[in-house]
Amino acid sequence: MIHDLRHTIEDIARSQLDNALEDGPEFDFVTDFAVPVPLRIVMQLVGIPQRDHKQLLSWLETFRGVMNTEYSAVESKNPAAMEATVDYFERLVDARKTDPQDDLISRLVVESELSDAEIGANCFDFIMAGQGTMSEFLSNALSLFDRHGLFEQPIQYEMEVVLEEVLRYRSPLQSRVRETTESVTLHGMEIPDGESVVLWIGAANRDSQKYDDPDTFVPDRDPDHLAFGSGTHVCIGAPLARLEGPIVLRTVVDRVDDIEIRHDEATPKPKASKLGFERLPVSVTPT
Ligand code: HEM
C-alpha cells in the first residue's frame, strides 16, 4: 500500500506548497506545510474522508495534550473527545464492511483477525504516530539543509542518504519510557525490577563510541541509527517515512529557486522528548 502512495505523496506535497504560497512567498513552514502534508498522506492511507480531516486533527491535538505531559501519569481530561473518537472509528469500520474501499481500514476489515475496536485503535494510532514525527522530520531537514548550504548543492548528495543523517542528528522522538521487567546492571549501575527508565534515543544517536565526530552533521555519513527505535516496538511507519521524506523534500527543492529560513524567528518544540519546531518562518523564491 505504501508503495502505491508515491504519486499521492507527490501530489499532496505540490498542492500544499501551492496553498502555502497563495498568500505570498513568506509563510510558516511548519503550520502551512510540514503539519498538513503528512496528515493528509496518513489520512489517505488509513481511509479518512477529506471532510473529516479537521475533526480528526482536533482530536489528535486533544490526545497529544494529554499524552505529552512528560513522564507523569495524567488521566484523560477530555473523556467526551475519547468517546467521540471511538464512535467515529466504530462507524467507519462498519461502513467499510459493507462498502470496502482502497484503504487500510478496509484491508484490516477484510484481511486481518483484529476486532473492530482494535482496527479503530490501530488506525488512530497510525495517524497519531505518523503525523507529528513526520512534521518534525520535515522541518528538521529543511533547517539543516539551510544551515549546511544544501540548497545550493542539492545534487551532490542522495536525498535518501542525507535524510538518514537528519534522523540521526535531529531525531524527532528524542526519548521513550520503559519499565524494567527484571533487574538489570548497565555500566555498573543496577536498575531494579519495575523501575521506569527513560531511553534517550537522541543521546544514543550522538554516541561517540558509535560515531566519529557525533556532534557534526555529515550529509553523506549514511548512519545506522535508532531514530525509529528497535526491537518489538520498532517504528512500523519507518518504510512510509523513508518513502515520504525524500519525495516531499525533493518536491520542495525542485519547486523553489531559493529558501531563506528566518532562524532567529524559529520556535523550537517546548518538550525535551521531541526535537522539532513549532514555527519555522521561511521566505521562498519559487522557480
Ligand atoms: C520520521 C518519522 C518517524 C519517526 C522518527 C518515528 C519514530 C518512532 C519510534 C522511535 C518508535 C518506537 C517507539 C517505542 O519503542 O516506544 C515508533 C513507533 C511507532 N511508529 Fe513511528 N516514527 C516515524 C514515522 C511514523 C509513521 C509515518 C507512522 C505511521 C504511518 C508511524 C507509526 C508508528 C507506530 C504505529 C509505532 C508503534 C509501533 C509499536 O508499538 O509496535 N511512525 N516510531
py3Dmol code that shows the C-alpha trace and the ligand (Angstrom):
import py3Dmol

protein = """\
ATOM      1  CA  MET A   1       0.000   0.000   0.000  1.00  0.00           C
ATOM      2  CA  ILE A   2       2.850   2.340   0.880  1.00  0.00           C
ATOM      3  CA  HIS A   3       4.497   1.830  -2.483  1.00  0.00           C
ATOM      4  CA  ASP A   4       1.286   2.776  -4.282  1.00  0.00           C
ATOM      5  CA  LEU A   5       1.267   6.086  -2.401  1.00  0.00           C
ATOM      6  CA  ARG A   6       4.242   7.546  -4.309  1.00  0.00           C
ATOM      7  CA  HIS A   7       2.124   9.703  -6.666  1.00  0.00           C
ATOM      8  CA  THR A   8      -0.315  10.682  -3.937  1.00  0.00           C
ATOM      9  CA  ILE A   9       2.617  11.931  -1.837  1.00  0.00           C
ATOM     10  CA  GLU A  10       3.946  13.986  -4.758  1.00  0.00           C
ATOM     11  CA  ASP A  11       0.500  15.466  -5.496  1.00  0.00           C
ATOM     12  CA  ILE A  12      -0.162  16.347  -1.871  1.00  0.00           C
ATOM     13  CA  ALA A  13       3.286  17.955  -1.443  1.00  0.00           C
ATOM     14  CA  ARG A  14       2.847  20.016  -4.627  1.00  0.00           C
ATOM     15  CA  SER A  15      -0.672  21.181  -3.842  1.00  0.00           C
ATOM     16  CA  GLN A  16       0.220  22.043  -0.254  1.00  0.00           C
ATOM     17  CA  LEU A  17       3.202  24.102  -1.430  1.00  0.00           C
ATOM     18  CA  ASP A  18       0.892  25.960  -3.831  1.00  0.00           C
ATOM     19  CA  ASN A  19      -1.543  26.586  -0.951  1.00  0.00           C
ATOM     20  CA  ALA A  20       1.294  27.853   1.246  1.00  0.00           C
ATOM     21  CA  LEU A  21       2.470  30.234  -1.479  1.00  0.00           C
ATOM     22  CA  GLU A  22      -1.026  31.543  -2.194  1.00  0.00           C
ATOM     23  CA  ASP A  23      -0.658  34.431   0.251  1.00  0.00           C
ATOM     24  CA  GLY A  24       2.873  35.323  -0.831  1.00  0.00           C
ATOM     25  CA  PRO A  25       6.415  33.984  -0.586  1.00  0.00           C
ATOM     26  CA  GLU A  26       6.617  34.186   3.215  1.00  0.00           C
ATOM     27  CA  PHE A  27       4.946  31.512   5.309  1.00  0.00           C
ATOM     28  CA  ASP A  28       5.427  29.282   8.319  1.00  0.00           C
ATOM     29  CA  PHE A  29       6.889  26.034   7.007  1.00  0.00           C
ATOM     30  CA  VAL A  30       5.508  24.077   9.995  1.00  0.00           C
ATOM     31  CA  THR A  31       1.864  25.230  10.009  1.00  0.00           C
ATOM     32  CA  ASP A  32       1.462  25.659   6.269  1.00  0.00           C
ATOM     33  CA  PHE A  33       3.425  22.664   5.020  1.00  0.00           C
ATOM     34  CA  ALA A  34       5.109  20.226   7.442  1.00  0.00           C
ATOM     35  CA  VAL A  35       1.957  19.639   9.515  1.00  0.00           C
ATOM     36  CA  PRO A  36      -0.704  19.308   6.768  1.00  0.00           C
ATOM     37  CA  VAL A  37       1.359  17.244   4.276  1.00  0.00           C
ATOM     38  CA  PRO A  38       1.980  14.151   6.478  1.00  0.00           C
ATOM     39  CA  LEU A  39      -1.515  14.475   7.931  1.00  0.00           C
ATOM     40  CA  ARG A  40      -3.142  14.364   4.501  1.00  0.00           C
ATOM     41  CA  ILE A  41      -0.925  11.439   3.454  1.00  0.00           C
ATOM     42  CA  VAL A  42      -1.594   9.272   6.506  1.00  0.00           C
ATOM     43  CA  MET A  43      -5.345  10.117   6.431  1.00  0.00           C
ATOM     44  CA  GLN A  44      -5.490   8.994   2.810  1.00  0.00           C
ATOM     45  CA  LEU A  45      -3.587   5.787   3.626  1.00  0.00           C
ATOM     46  CA  VAL A  46      -5.899   4.940   6.515  1.00  0.00           C
ATOM     47  CA  GLY A  47      -9.054   5.991   4.647  1.00  0.00           C
ATOM     48  CA  ILE A  48     -10.368   9.042   6.484  1.00  0.00           C
ATOM     49  CA  PRO A  49     -12.660  11.066   4.179  1.00  0.00           C
ATOM     50  CA  GLN A  50     -11.398  14.586   3.481  1.00  0.00           C
ATOM     51  CA  ARG A  51     -14.455  16.183   5.115  1.00  0.00           C
ATOM     52  CA  ASP A  52     -13.421  14.681   8.488  1.00  0.00           C
ATOM     53  CA  HIS A  53      -9.732  15.728   8.469  1.00  0.00           C
ATOM     54  CA  LYS A  54     -10.309  18.856  10.573  1.00  0.00           C
ATOM     55  CA  GLN A  55     -12.218  16.934  13.223  1.00  0.00           C
ATOM     56  CA  LEU A  56      -9.521  14.245  13.400  1.00  0.00           C
ATOM     57  CA  LEU A  57      -6.788  16.865  13.759  1.00  0.00           C
ATOM     58  CA  SER A  58      -8.660  18.427  16.665  1.00  0.00           C
ATOM     59  CA  TRP A  59      -8.925  15.026  18.408  1.00  0.00           C
ATOM     60  CA  LEU A  60      -5.208  14.408  17.766  1.00  0.00           C
ATOM     61  CA  GLU A  61      -4.370  17.707  19.415  1.00  0.00           C
ATOM     62  CA  THR A  62      -6.552  16.860  22.411  1.00  0.00           C
ATOM     63  CA  PHE A  63      -4.842  13.498  22.910  1.00  0.00           C
ATOM     64  CA  ARG A  64      -1.372  14.917  22.424  1.00  0.00           C
ATOM     65  CA  GLY A  65      -2.138  17.441  25.157  1.00  0.00           C
ATOM     66  CA  VAL A  66      -2.940  14.556  27.484  1.00  0.00           C
ATOM     67  CA  MET A  67      -0.088  12.288  26.438  1.00  0.00           C
ATOM     68  CA  ASN A  68       2.706  14.811  26.183  1.00  0.00           C
ATOM     69  CA  THR A  69       2.807  15.625  29.852  1.00  0.00           C
ATOM     70  CA  GLU A  70       6.350  14.217  30.081  1.00  0.00           C
ATOM     71  CA  TYR A  71       6.596  11.069  32.190  1.00  0.00           C
ATOM     72  CA  SER A  72       3.707  11.748  34.566  1.00  0.00           C
ATOM     73  CA  ALA A  73       0.555   9.636  34.818  1.00  0.00           C
ATOM     74  CA  VAL A  74      -2.130  12.040  33.675  1.00  0.00           C
ATOM     75  CA  GLU A  75      -5.656  10.860  33.075  1.00  0.00           C
ATOM     76  CA  SER A  76      -7.603  11.896  30.038  1.00  0.00           C
ATOM     77  CA  LYS A  77      -9.011  15.322  30.712  1.00  0.00           C
ATOM     78  CA  ASN A  78     -11.435  15.054  27.859  1.00  0.00           C
ATOM     79  CA  PRO A  79     -13.476  11.813  28.028  1.00  0.00           C
ATOM     80  CA  ALA A  80     -16.019  13.275  25.562  1.00  0.00           C
ATOM     81  CA  ALA A  81     -13.343  13.552  22.832  1.00  0.00           C
ATOM     82  CA  MET A  82     -12.200   9.995  23.603  1.00  0.00           C
ATOM     83  CA  GLU A  83     -15.775   8.663  23.250  1.00  0.00           C
ATOM     84  CA  ALA A  84     -16.381  10.640  20.066  1.00  0.00           C
ATOM     85  CA  THR A  85     -13.181   9.223  18.513  1.00  0.00           C
ATOM     86  CA  VAL A  86     -14.122   5.654  19.428  1.00  0.00           C
ATOM     87  CA  ASP A  87     -17.637   6.175  17.993  1.00  0.00           C
ATOM     88  CA  TYR A  88     -16.221   7.713  14.833  1.00  0.00           C
ATOM     89  CA  PHE A  89     -13.935   4.737  14.125  1.00  0.00           C
ATOM     90  CA  GLU A  90     -16.687   2.249  15.012  1.00  0.00           C
ATOM     91  CA  ARG A  91     -18.919   3.824  12.358  1.00  0.00           C
ATOM     92  CA  LEU A  92     -16.094   3.948   9.812  1.00  0.00           C
ATOM     93  CA  VAL A  93     -15.182   0.269  10.328  1.00  0.00           C
ATOM     94  CA  ASP A  94     -18.862  -0.667   9.972  1.00  0.00           C
ATOM     95  CA  ALA A  95     -19.195   1.339   6.782  1.00  0.00           C
ATOM     96  CA  ARG A  96     -16.131  -0.392   5.258  1.00  0.00           C
ATOM     97  CA  LYS A  97     -17.585  -3.836   5.998  1.00  0.00           C
ATOM     98  CA  THR A  98     -20.413  -3.264   3.541  1.00  0.00           C
ATOM     99  CA  ASP A  99     -18.561  -0.947   1.174  1.00  0.00           C
ATOM    100  CA  PRO A 100     -14.789  -1.648   1.182  1.00  0.00           C
ATOM    101  CA  GLN A 101     -12.510   0.998  -0.336  1.00  0.00           C
ATOM    102  CA  ASP A 102      -8.865   1.067  -1.366  1.00  0.00           C
ATOM    103  CA  ASP A 103      -7.618   1.955   2.111  1.00  0.00           C
ATOM    104  CA  LEU A 104      -6.013   0.478   5.229  1.00  0.00           C
ATOM    105  CA  ILE A 105      -9.233   0.241   7.248  1.00  0.00           C
ATOM    106  CA  SER A 106     -10.878  -1.855   4.518  1.00  0.00           C
ATOM    107  CA  ARG A 107      -7.833  -4.130   4.250  1.00  0.00           C
ATOM    108  CA  LEU A 108      -7.757  -4.660   8.002  1.00  0.00           C
ATOM    109  CA  VAL A 109     -11.509  -5.408   7.973  1.00  0.00           C
ATOM    110  CA  VAL A 110     -11.118  -7.974   5.181  1.00  0.00           C
ATOM    111  CA  GLU A 111      -7.644  -9.439   5.768  1.00  0.00           C
ATOM    112  CA  SER A 112      -6.927  -9.268   9.498  1.00  0.00           C
ATOM    113  CA  GLU A 113      -8.290 -11.046  12.535  1.00  0.00           C
ATOM    114  CA  LEU A 114      -8.392  -7.863  14.599  1.00  0.00           C
ATOM    115  CA  SER A 115     -11.606  -6.899  16.354  1.00  0.00           C
ATOM    116  CA  ASP A 116     -13.421  -3.771  15.171  1.00  0.00           C
ATOM    117  CA  ALA A 117     -12.208  -1.876  18.237  1.00  0.00           C
ATOM    118  CA  GLU A 118      -8.596  -2.968  17.562  1.00  0.00           C
ATOM    119  CA  ILE A 119      -8.833  -1.837  13.940  1.00  0.00           C
ATOM    120  CA  GLY A 120     -10.135   1.566  15.044  1.00  0.00           C
ATOM    121  CA  ALA A 121      -7.490   1.935  17.746  1.00  0.00           C
ATOM    122  CA  ASN A 122      -4.641   0.919  15.426  1.00  0.00           C
ATOM    123  CA  CYS A 123      -5.770   3.276  12.689  1.00  0.00           C
ATOM    124  CA  PHE A 124      -5.984   6.185  15.107  1.00  0.00           C
ATOM    125  CA  ASP A 125      -2.527   5.248  16.419  1.00  0.00           C
ATOM    126  CA  PHE A 126      -1.099   5.252  12.871  1.00  0.00           C
ATOM    127  CA  ILE A 127      -2.446   8.743  12.323  1.00  0.00           C
ATOM    128  CA  MET A 128      -1.214   9.996  15.656  1.00  0.00           C
ATOM    129  CA  ALA A 129       2.239   8.362  15.426  1.00  0.00           C
ATOM    130  CA  GLY A 130       2.690   9.176  11.755  1.00  0.00           C
ATOM    131  CA  GLN A 131       1.778  12.838  11.830  1.00  0.00           C
ATOM    132  CA  GLY A 132       3.811  14.680  14.466  1.00  0.00           C
ATOM    133  CA  THR A 133       7.044  12.733  13.908  1.00  0.00           C
ATOM    134  CA  MET A 134       6.902  13.342  10.157  1.00  0.00           C
ATOM    135  CA  SER A 135       6.210  17.056  10.636  1.00  0.00           C
ATOM    136  CA  GLU A 136       9.255  17.307  12.874  1.00  0.00           C
ATOM    137  CA  PHE A 137      11.353  15.283  10.439  1.00  0.00           C
ATOM    138  CA  LEU A 138      10.485  17.584   7.502  1.00  0.00           C
ATOM    139  CA  SER A 139      11.112  20.798   9.472  1.00  0.00           C
ATOM    140  CA  ASN A 140      14.375  19.457  10.907  1.00  0.00           C
ATOM    141  CA  ALA A 141      15.517  18.542   7.402  1.00  0.00           C
ATOM    142  CA  LEU A 142      14.697  21.964   5.979  1.00  0.00           C
ATOM    143  CA  SER A 143      16.508  23.722   8.798  1.00  0.00           C
ATOM    144  CA  LEU A 144      19.608  21.524   8.453  1.00  0.00           C
ATOM    145  CA  PHE A 145      19.645  21.849   4.642  1.00  0.00           C
ATOM    146  CA  ASP A 146      19.732  25.601   5.086  1.00  0.00           C
ATOM    147  CA  ARG A 147      22.362  25.631   7.821  1.00  0.00           C
ATOM    148  CA  HIS A 148      24.633  23.380   5.775  1.00  0.00           C
ATOM    149  CA  GLY A 149      24.139  25.089   2.421  1.00  0.00           C
ATOM    150  CA  LEU A 150      22.493  22.036   0.855  1.00  0.00           C
ATOM    151  CA  PHE A 151      20.004  24.085  -1.128  1.00  0.00           C
ATOM    152  CA  GLU A 152      22.926  25.393  -3.163  1.00  0.00           C
ATOM    153  CA  GLN A 153      24.343  21.945  -3.919  1.00  0.00           C
ATOM    154  CA  PRO A 154      21.358  19.556  -3.843  1.00  0.00           C
ATOM    155  CA  ILE A 155      22.597  17.143  -6.489  1.00  0.00           C
ATOM    156  CA  GLN A 156      25.826  16.422  -4.687  1.00  0.00           C
ATOM    157  CA  TYR A 157      24.168  14.048  -2.222  1.00  0.00           C
ATOM    158  CA  GLU A 158      21.416  11.455  -2.482  1.00  0.00           C
ATOM    159  CA  MET A 159      18.341  12.808  -0.658  1.00  0.00           C
ATOM    160  CA  GLU A 160      17.727   9.392   0.945  1.00  0.00           C
ATOM    161  CA  VAL A 161      21.267   9.367   2.382  1.00  0.00           C
ATOM    162  CA  VAL A 162      21.151  12.938   3.728  1.00  0.00           C
ATOM    163  CA  LEU A 163      17.825  12.237   5.426  1.00  0.00           C
ATOM    164  CA  GLU A 164      19.276   9.319   7.398  1.00  0.00           C
ATOM    165  CA  GLU A 165      21.806  11.760   8.858  1.00  0.00           C
ATOM    166  CA  VAL A 166      18.961  14.239   9.568  1.00  0.00           C
ATOM    167  CA  LEU A 167      17.218  11.459  11.522  1.00  0.00           C
ATOM    168  CA  ARG A 168      20.383  10.696  13.493  1.00  0.00           C
ATOM    169  CA  TYR A 169      21.393  14.289  14.138  1.00  0.00           C
ATOM    170  CA  ARG A 170      17.928  15.662  14.977  1.00  0.00           C
ATOM    171  CA  SER A 171      15.833  12.625  15.926  1.00  0.00           C
ATOM    172  CA  PRO A 172      12.157  13.719  16.128  1.00  0.00           C
ATOM    173  CA  LEU A 173      11.468  11.391  19.050  1.00  0.00           C
ATOM    174  CA  GLN A 174      14.297  12.039  21.494  1.00  0.00           C
ATOM    175  CA  SER A 175      13.148   9.686  24.230  1.00  0.00           C
ATOM    176  CA  ARG A 176      10.792   6.869  25.126  1.00  0.00           C
ATOM    177  CA  VAL A 177       9.880   5.458  28.529  1.00  0.00           C
ATOM    178  CA  ARG A 178      10.011   1.786  29.501  1.00  0.00           C
ATOM    179  CA  GLU A 179       9.568  -0.204  32.696  1.00  0.00           C
ATOM    180  CA  THR A 180      12.076  -2.911  33.600  1.00  0.00           C
ATOM    181  CA  THR A 181      10.600  -6.419  33.861  1.00  0.00           C
ATOM    182  CA  GLU A 182      13.647  -7.666  35.809  1.00  0.00           C
ATOM    183  CA  SER A 183      16.640  -6.050  37.440  1.00  0.00           C
ATOM    184  CA  VAL A 184      19.476  -5.165  35.046  1.00  0.00           C
ATOM    185  CA  THR A 185      23.004  -3.914  35.507  1.00  0.00           C
ATOM    186  CA  LEU A 186      24.229  -1.445  32.898  1.00  0.00           C
ATOM    187  CA  HIS A 187      27.687   0.143  33.020  1.00  0.00           C
ATOM    188  CA  GLY A 188      27.983  -0.822  36.690  1.00  0.00           C
ATOM    189  CA  MET A 189      24.611   0.628  37.687  1.00  0.00           C
ATOM    190  CA  GLU A 190      21.838  -1.631  38.886  1.00  0.00           C
ATOM    191  CA  ILE A 191      18.313  -0.756  37.754  1.00  0.00           C
ATOM    192  CA  PRO A 192      15.784  -2.670  39.853  1.00  0.00           C
ATOM    193  CA  ASP A 193      12.788  -4.597  38.542  1.00  0.00           C
ATOM    194  CA  GLY A 194       9.680  -2.433  37.922  1.00  0.00           C
ATOM    195  CA  GLU A 195      11.645   0.799  37.518  1.00  0.00           C
ATOM    196  CA  SER A 196      10.722   3.435  34.937  1.00  0.00           C
ATOM    197  CA  VAL A 197      13.593   4.090  32.572  1.00  0.00           C
ATOM    198  CA  VAL A 198      13.864   6.971  30.115  1.00  0.00           C
ATOM    199  CA  LEU A 199      15.649   5.825  26.969  1.00  0.00           C
ATOM    200  CA  TRP A 200      17.334   8.764  25.269  1.00  0.00           C
ATOM    201  CA  ILE A 201      17.307   7.950  21.559  1.00  0.00           C
ATOM    202  CA  GLY A 202      18.821  11.373  20.860  1.00  0.00           C
ATOM    203  CA  ALA A 203      21.802  10.619  23.105  1.00  0.00           C
ATOM    204  CA  ALA A 204      22.323   7.147  21.609  1.00  0.00           C
ATOM    205  CA  ASN A 205      22.372   8.752  18.174  1.00  0.00           C
ATOM    206  CA  ARG A 206      25.241  11.016  19.307  1.00  0.00           C
ATOM    207  CA  ASP A 207      27.255   8.222  20.968  1.00  0.00           C
ATOM    208  CA  SER A 208      30.981   8.862  20.401  1.00  0.00           C
ATOM    209  CA  GLN A 209      31.692   5.138  20.727  1.00  0.00           C
ATOM    210  CA  LYS A 210      29.476   4.535  17.726  1.00  0.00           C
ATOM    211  CA  TYR A 211      30.032   7.613  15.508  1.00  0.00           C
ATOM    212  CA  ASP A 212      33.130   9.658  14.637  1.00  0.00           C
ATOM    213  CA  ASP A 213      32.588  13.298  15.477  1.00  0.00           C
ATOM    214  CA  PRO A 214      28.962  12.652  16.550  1.00  0.00           C
ATOM    215  CA  ASP A 215      28.012  16.313  17.055  1.00  0.00           C
ATOM    216  CA  THR A 216      28.833  17.182  13.463  1.00  0.00           C
ATOM    217  CA  PHE A 217      26.187  16.894  10.746  1.00  0.00           C
ATOM    218  CA  VAL A 218      27.834  14.927   7.934  1.00  0.00           C
ATOM    219  CA  PRO A 219      25.394  14.830   4.965  1.00  0.00           C
ATOM    220  CA  ASP A 220      26.848  11.661   3.421  1.00  0.00           C
ATOM    221  CA  ARG A 221      27.539   9.764   6.662  1.00  0.00           C
ATOM    222  CA  ASP A 222      24.600   7.368   5.956  1.00  0.00           C
ATOM    223  CA  PRO A 223      24.460   6.234   9.586  1.00  0.00           C
ATOM    224  CA  ASP A 224      22.924   3.242  11.218  1.00  0.00           C
ATOM    225  CA  HIS A 225      20.767   4.950  13.883  1.00  0.00           C
ATOM    226  CA  LEU A 226      17.999   4.482  16.435  1.00  0.00           C
ATOM    227  CA  ALA A 227      15.602   7.240  15.362  1.00  0.00           C
ATOM    228  CA  PHE A 228      12.918   4.620  14.621  1.00  0.00           C
ATOM    229  CA  GLY A 229      13.572   2.687  17.860  1.00  0.00           C
ATOM    230  CA  SER A 230      14.446  -1.010  17.869  1.00  0.00           C
ATOM    231  CA  GLY A 231      13.066  -4.378  18.934  1.00  0.00           C
ATOM    232  CA  THR A 232       9.420  -5.381  19.220  1.00  0.00           C
ATOM    233  CA  HIS A 233       8.074  -1.844  19.022  1.00  0.00           C
ATOM    234  CA  VAL A 234      10.342  -0.562  16.258  1.00  0.00           C
ATOM    235  CA  CYS A 235       8.516   2.026  14.164  1.00  0.00           C
ATOM    236  CA  ILE A 236       6.015   0.300  11.904  1.00  0.00           C
ATOM    237  CA  GLY A 237       5.813   3.501   9.845  1.00  0.00           C
ATOM    238  CA  ALA A 238       9.550   3.688   9.029  1.00  0.00           C
ATOM    239  CA  PRO A 239       9.067   2.459   5.419  1.00  0.00           C
ATOM    240  CA  LEU A 240       6.442   5.174   4.889  1.00  0.00           C
ATOM    241  CA  ALA A 241       8.674   7.823   6.498  1.00  0.00           C
ATOM    242  CA  ARG A 242      11.590   6.751   4.277  1.00  0.00           C
ATOM    243  CA  LEU A 243       9.434   6.974   1.157  1.00  0.00           C
ATOM    244  CA  GLU A 244       7.615  10.159   2.117  1.00  0.00           C
ATOM    245  CA  GLY A 245      10.575  12.227   3.384  1.00  0.00           C
ATOM    246  CA  PRO A 246      12.649  12.172   0.158  1.00  0.00           C
ATOM    247  CA  ILE A 247       9.634  12.668  -2.153  1.00  0.00           C
ATOM    248  CA  VAL A 248       8.269  15.610  -0.177  1.00  0.00           C
ATOM    249  CA  LEU A 249      11.613  17.363   0.253  1.00  0.00           C
ATOM    250  CA  ARG A 250      12.612  16.771  -3.363  1.00  0.00           C
ATOM    251  CA  THR A 251       9.310  18.398  -4.365  1.00  0.00           C
ATOM    252  CA  VAL A 252      10.203  21.436  -2.265  1.00  0.00           C
ATOM    253  CA  VAL A 253      13.774  21.681  -3.558  1.00  0.00           C
ATOM    254  CA  ASP A 254      12.649  21.253  -7.199  1.00  0.00           C
ATOM    255  CA  ARG A 255       9.898  23.869  -6.977  1.00  0.00           C
ATOM    256  CA  VAL A 256      11.853  26.675  -5.400  1.00  0.00           C
ATOM    257  CA  ASP A 257      14.906  28.603  -6.521  1.00  0.00           C
ATOM    258  CA  ASP A 258      15.803  29.701  -3.048  1.00  0.00           C
ATOM    259  CA  ILE A 259      14.514  29.323   0.507  1.00  0.00           C
ATOM    260  CA  GLU A 260      15.559  31.689   3.222  1.00  0.00           C
ATOM    261  CA  ILE A 261      14.836  30.477   6.745  1.00  0.00           C
ATOM    262  CA  ARG A 262      14.435  33.118   9.434  1.00  0.00           C
ATOM    263  CA  HIS A 263      16.254  31.098  12.104  1.00  0.00           C
ATOM    264  CA  ASP A 264      16.028  33.928  14.655  1.00  0.00           C
ATOM    265  CA  GLU A 265      12.207  33.742  14.493  1.00  0.00           C
ATOM    266  CA  ALA A 266      12.027  29.943  14.616  1.00  0.00           C
ATOM    267  CA  THR A 267      10.398  28.466  17.730  1.00  0.00           C
ATOM    268  CA  PRO A 268      11.626  25.072  18.910  1.00  0.00           C
ATOM    269  CA  LYS A 269       9.273  22.415  20.325  1.00  0.00           C
ATOM    270  CA  PRO A 270       8.937  23.002  24.057  1.00  0.00           C
ATOM    271  CA  LYS A 271       9.383  19.369  25.223  1.00  0.00           C
ATOM    272  CA  ALA A 272      12.704  17.629  25.687  1.00  0.00           C
ATOM    273  CA  SER A 273      11.255  14.398  24.272  1.00  0.00           C
ATOM    274  CA  LYS A 274      10.522  15.992  20.868  1.00  0.00           C
ATOM    275  CA  LEU A 275      13.054  17.674  18.614  1.00  0.00           C
ATOM    276  CA  GLY A 276      11.424  19.882  16.030  1.00  0.00           C
ATOM    277  CA  PHE A 277       9.867  23.296  15.533  1.00  0.00           C
ATOM    278  CA  GLU A 278       6.590  24.930  16.489  1.00  0.00           C
ATOM    279  CA  ARG A 279       7.309  27.640  13.911  1.00  0.00           C
ATOM    280  CA  LEU A 280       9.856  27.849  11.114  1.00  0.00           C
ATOM    281  CA  PRO A 281       9.231  31.054   9.118  1.00  0.00           C
ATOM    282  CA  VAL A 282      10.549  30.935   5.565  1.00  0.00           C
ATOM    283  CA  SER A 283      10.777  33.206   2.578  1.00  0.00           C
ATOM    284  CA  VAL A 284      10.651  31.331  -0.706  1.00  0.00           C
ATOM    285  CA  THR A 285      11.583  32.265  -4.279  1.00  0.00           C
ATOM    286  CA  PRO A 286       9.541  29.893  -6.478  1.00  0.00           C
ATOM    287  CA  THR A 287      11.052  28.636  -9.755  1.00  0.00           C
TER     288      THR A 287
END
"""
ligand_1 = """\
43
HEM
C 10.493 10.296 10.800
C 9.342 9.844 11.201
C 9.157 8.894 12.347
C 9.942 8.692 13.455
C 11.227 9.408 13.845
C 9.307 7.636 14.230
C 9.830 7.135 15.413
C 9.288 6.058 16.087
C 9.887 5.422 17.244
C 11.201 5.828 17.904
C 9.076 4.402 17.610
C 9.330 3.387 18.724
C 8.544 3.749 19.935
C 8.862 2.868 21.130
O 9.609 1.885 21.004
O 8.343 3.174 22.195
C 7.930 4.424 16.717
C 6.842 3.561 16.806
C 5.735 3.644 16.008
N 5.587 4.421 14.875
Fe 6.915 5.771 14.177
N 8.171 7.257 13.579
C 8.044 7.973 12.429
C 7.046 7.863 11.472
C 5.945 7.064 11.589
C 4.863 6.969 10.616
C 4.834 7.719 9.285
C 3.939 6.108 11.137
C 2.607 5.608 10.595
C 2.100 5.880 9.474
C 4.436 5.652 12.413
C 3.780 4.771 13.236
C 4.321 4.203 14.362
C 3.614 3.256 15.205
C 2.181 2.761 14.990
C 4.501 2.891 16.228
C 4.259 1.900 17.360
C 4.799 0.552 16.951
C 4.611 -0.470 18.049
O 4.427 -0.100 19.222
O 4.687 -1.658 17.744
N 5.655 6.243 12.652
N 8.090 5.408 15.789
"""
view = py3Dmol.view(width=600, height=400)
view.addModel(protein, "pdb")
view.setStyle({"model": 0}, {"cartoon": {"style": "trace"}})
view.addModel(ligand_1, "xyz")
view.setStyle({"model": 1}, {"stick": {}})
view.zoomTo()
view.show()
